[in-house]
Amino acid sequence: MAMKEQQRQVYRTMQGVEVDMGKLMNQNEMTVAVGNVKVNARGDELGPGGKILRTREEILRDSQPTGPVPEQMNVRAETVQPQVAPVKKDITNMDPEGKE
């Protein structure tokens, strides 16, 4: 099965400047991400001095289970409810104002 080619992500700013987001992401792939997690913009784990300890592919490979994936069950499927007969009221002796 052939992979789809990613669409170009070119946006036009309010001032008419075109910005290619895909190109911008590729240019800054090795830049250290902002925050308290030690990763670069690509998702690689970084060690002291910004050296790559584990690549993004290794992290994804470790996070995926190696065993069989459990079957998913439909949570919204109708569950079998016991059929309860509706209670019929005796309306012959009922007060017309609704007070029983």
C-alpha positions in Angstrom: 0.0 0.0 0.0 1.5 3.3 -1.1 1.8 6.1 1.4 0.0 9.3 0.8 2.2 12.3 0.0 1.8 15.0 2.7 0.0 18.1 1.5 2.1 21.2 1.6 1.2 23.4 4.5 1.5 26.8 3.0 -0.4 29.6 4.8 -0.8 33.2 3.8 -0.5 35.8 6.6 -2.7 38.8 6.9 0.1 40.9 5.3 0.3 38.6 2.3 3.5 36.7 3.2 3.4 33.0 2.5 4.7 30.7 5.2 5.6 27.0 4.5 5.0 25.3 7.8 6.4 21.9 6.6 9.7 23.6 5.6 9.8 25.5 8.9 9.3 22.3 10.9 12.1 20.5 9.0 14.5 23.5 9.5 13.9 23.5 13.3 13.8 19.7 13.8 16.9 19.5 16.0 16.1 22.6 18.0 15.6 22.0 21.8 11.9 22.2 22.6 10.7 24.8 25.1 9.5 23.3 28.4 10.7 21.1 31.2 10.9 17.9 29.1 14.3 17.1 27.7 13.4 16.6 24.0 14.0 18.3 20.7 11.3 19.5 18.3 11.3 16.1 16.6 10.7 14.2 19.8 14.2 12.7 20.5 15.2 12.3 24.1 18.2 14.6 24.9 20.9 14.1 27.4 23.5 16.5 28.8 24.8 19.0 26.2 21.9 18.3 23.9 23.1 14.9 22.8 20.5 12.5 21.5 20.0 9.6 23.9 17.1 7.9 22.2 15.5 8.7 18.9 11.8 9.2 18.3 11.6 5.9 16.6 13.1 4.0 19.5 10.7 5.7 21.9 7.7 4.8 19.8 8.9 1.2 19.4 9.3 0.8 23.2 5.9 2.4 23.9 3.9 0.0 21.7 2.9 -3.3 23.2 4.6 -6.3 21.7 1.8 -8.8 22.6 -1.5 -9.1 20.9 -3.8 -6.1 21.1 -6.9 -6.8 23.1 -10.2 -6.6 21.1 -12.0 -3.4 21.5 -15.5 -3.5 22.7 -18.3 -1.1 21.7 -19.1 0.8 24.9 -22.2 2.4 23.3 -23.7 -0.9 22.2 -27.1 -1.7 23.5 -26.9 -3.8 26.6 -29.5 -6.4 27.4 -31.8 -4.9 30.0 -34.3 -7.2 31.7 -37.8 -6.4 30.5 -40.0 -5.0 33.3 -43.7 -4.9 32.7 -45.0 -1.3 33.2 -47.1 -0.9 36.3 -50.7 0.0 35.4 -52.6 2.2 37.8 -56.2 1.6 38.8 -57.7 4.8 37.6 -61.3 3.9 38.6 -60.9 5.3 42.2 -58.5 8.2 41.3 -59.3 11.7 42.4 -59.7 14.1 39.4 -57.3 16.6 41.0 -54.5 14.0 40.8 -54.4 13.3 44.6 -54.6 9.6 45.1 
